[in-house]
Amino acid sequence: MKPVSKNILITGVSTGIGYGAARQFVARGYTVFGSVRTHSDATRLQAELGDLFVPLLFDVTDADAVAAAARSLTERLAGSGLGGLINNAGIAIGGPLQNQPLATIRQHFEVNVLGLIQVTQAFLPLLGARNDHPVEPGRIQNISSVNGQVAIPFMGAYVGSKHAVEGLSHSLRRELRLFGIKVIIVGPGAVKTPIWGKGTDMSPYADTPYYPAMKRFLKQVEAAENRGFSIDYLGERIVDIHEAPNPRIRYALVPGKLVGWIIPRLLPARALDWVLARI
């Protein structure tokens, strides 16, 4: 049998789920290569996480930087490879689709979808998508969201991008069976993470008819975040999924799973429309 690589690549490790995952992988003895966009974040995380953390400076939307990071890591890991890729980098910016700038909508797909594909293509050879791979094939976890399957209002661009991640993941999983690389969808629900605080400024829409409902929606988001899972809990689950002998195709990591996941998916779409309108 080929050896199993203890090298993991995680995108978007500066904060949130990516940071929690990096911390938990390091705690279990993995070497984590984590993408960051600034030198200050690289220095901070390296000092905090120690020698088992290696920062990679690239933005997932920058093709040249991603390619350069892949070349550098290929040289560094000559004779081994990656055991896992966690596609975590993402953005979530709220706004009604009628009024949200097209540039903002496009940015969701550039980061959450095309960035994910770009990183995956660049690092697939290190995961085993080649004929002479020296270690066991790696695994890919694509971080989606509960909203990859349950659409909420005022987050349409984010919801659309996560729907795309789900579909792409299913196709990729079927393609990569050729190499034995497993592709797993992880769909968190509410998480105590800065991604929502960064993207829920509703003031640009104060003059629209949506604004009163958006303010109520924001209160719901804040309440859900307060009840959400910690980034360390999510990080632990991501490591558990990576180590599972026979991982499921999709994991829903949702607090209050009955109300936050099971019922919304079982309700007819019109019934869920009515519930959301009442809220």
N, C-alpha and C positions, 0 to 999 in steps of 0.2 A: 504493500500500500504506500501511496505517496504521503509525505508529511502534510500536516494542516498548518496553514499560515496563521500567525497571531498578529498580522498587520491589518489594520482597519483604516479606511478613509471615510471621513465624515465631512460633509459640506455644511457651512454655516454654523461654526462652533463658537462664535463670539458670545452669544447669549442663548437663552431659551432651550428648546429640546436638544439642539445640537450640542450645546454646552453640557447639559445634563448627561447626554449619552457619552460624550468624550470623557467626562469625569468617571462614569461608571465602568467604561471599558478599561481605562487606565487602572482603576482600583482592582480589576480582575487580571491584571498582568498583560494586557494587550499593548502593543505599540500603536498609537493613534496618530494618523496624519490628518490634521484638521485644516479646512480652508477658512481663511480670514481675509478681510479686505484692507486692513490697515496694519502698519508695522507696530503700532501701539498695542493693538489686540494680540498680535503675535507674541510680543514681549511679555505682556501680562499673563497670558495663558501658559506660556512656557515656564515662567517663574512659578506659577501656581500648581501646574500639573506635573512638572518635573521632567526627567529624562525620557519617559515613555511617551511624551507628547512632542510631536514635530509639526510646527505650523507650516502651511503652504499658502503663499500669498497669491490669491486669485479671486476674481469675481466670476461666478458661474456663467455670466453673459459675455465674458471676454474670451473669445475663441483663442487668441494668441496666448493669453496667460494660462488658460486651461491646458493647451497643447504643451506649453513649456513645462508646466508642473508635471504632466504625464511623462514627458521625456526625462525630467530630473528624477522622478520616482522610479522609473524603469531602470535607470542606471544604478540608483541606490539599492534597489531590491533585486539586482541581478542574481539569478539562481534561486529566488524565492517567488514572491508575488503577494497579492492582497487576498486576505481571507474574507473581507467584506467591504462593501460600499454602502454607506448610509446617505442616500440623497435627501438631505434635510433642508437645505437653503430655500427660503421662500419669503414672500411678502403677502400682506393682507391689508388692503386699504379700502375703507368703506365708502359708499356713495350710491345713490340711485342710478341705475343704468341710463335713464333718460338724460341725466345731467353730468355724469362723471366724464371727465376729459378722456378722449380716446387714447391719448398718450399714457394715461394711468392704467387704463384697461390693457393696453398693449404691454405695459411693463409687467403685469401679472403673468402674462404668457411667456414673456422673455425670460423671466426669472424662474417661475414655478414649473414651466413645461419645457421650453427650449433649452434653458440652462441645465435642467435635469438630463435631457437627452445628450447635450454636448459633453457633459461630464461622463456620462455612462459610456458613450462611444470612445472617449479618450482613454478610459481606464479599463475597458473590457479585456484587453489582452492580459493585463496584470491579474484579472480575476479568473482567467483560464479560457478565454475565447480564442484559442489557438491550438495547434496540434501538438506542441512540444512543451506544454505547461509543466513545470517541475513539481508543483504541489497540488493538493486537492482543489477542485474548483471552488471559487468563493461564492458568496451570497450577496444579493442586492436587496436592501430594504428601501422602498420608496415611501417617504413620509407624505401621506395624503391627509385626510381630515374626515371627520364625520360628515362634513359638507361635500365630500367627494360623492356622496350618495343622497344626502338630504339637503336640499337647497333652502337657504334662508334669504329673506329680502335684505336689500341694502349692502350685500356682499357679493353681488352677482359676478364681478370679475374674478374674485377669489374662488367662488363656487365653480365657475366655468373652468378655471385652470385645474382645480382638483378633480373635477369630472374627467378632464383630459388625462391627468396623471393615472387615474384608475384604468381607463381604456388602454393607454399605452403600456401599462404594467402587465395587463393580461396578454397582450400581443407579444411583448418582450419575453415573458415567462415561457410562452409556447415556442418561441424561436430559440431561446437559449437552452432548451432541453438537449439540443444537439451537443452541448459542451458539459452538461451536468450542472450548470449554474442556476441556482434557485432564485426566483424573484418574488418578493413578499411585499404586500401592501400593508402599511400600518396607518390606521385611521384614528388619530386621537380626537377626543371630544374637547371639553373645556380644560385648558391648561393654564397654570399660573405662569405666563410668559409675556415678555415685553412686546411680542408681535401685535397684540391687540391694542395696547396703549399707543403704539406708534401709528396705527392706522385707523383710529376711530374718531378723528376730528371731523365733526359734522358741520362746523361753522361755514364752510364754503357753500352749504346748501340751505342756509338760513332763510333765503328768500324764495324757496321752492315750496310747493304744497306738501312735500314729503316731510318737512322739518319736524312737526309735532310728533309724528309716528317715529321718526328717526331718534328723537330724544328718548322716547320710551324704549325703543330697541336698544339704545346704548345702555340704559339702566339694566336691561335684561342681560346684556353681554357682561357688564361689570359684575352682576350678581353671580352669573355662571362662572366667571373667572375666579371669584372668591371661593367657589365650591370645587374648583378644578383640581386636577392632579398636579403634584409638584413636578418640576423638571427632573428631579432625581428619581422619582418613581417611574416616570416615562423612560428615563435612561436605563434603569434596571430592567424594565420590561423589554427594551430594545436589545439589550445584551442577552436576556433569556431567549428571545426569539432567534437571535443569531446562533445560540448554542443548542437550540432544540434539534433533536435528531431528525424529526419529520415535521418541519414547520407547516402551518396552515397557509393557504393562499392569501388570506386577509385576516388582520386582527383589528377589532374595534376596541380601542382603549378609552372607554367613555364612562365618566362618573354618572351614577344614576342611570344605568344602562337601559332599564325598562322604558323610562320616560324619554331619555335623551337619544335612544338609538332604535330599540325594538319597535315601540309603538309608532314613531314617525314613519318607519319603513313599511309597517303593516297597514297603516291607514290608507284609504284611497286618496289620491292626490287632491281631489276637491274637498275632502274632509280636513286634510292637513291645511289647505288654504284657509278654511273657515277658522281653524284653531289659531293659526298665525295672525289672522285678521283680528280676532278677539284679543290676542295678546297685545 
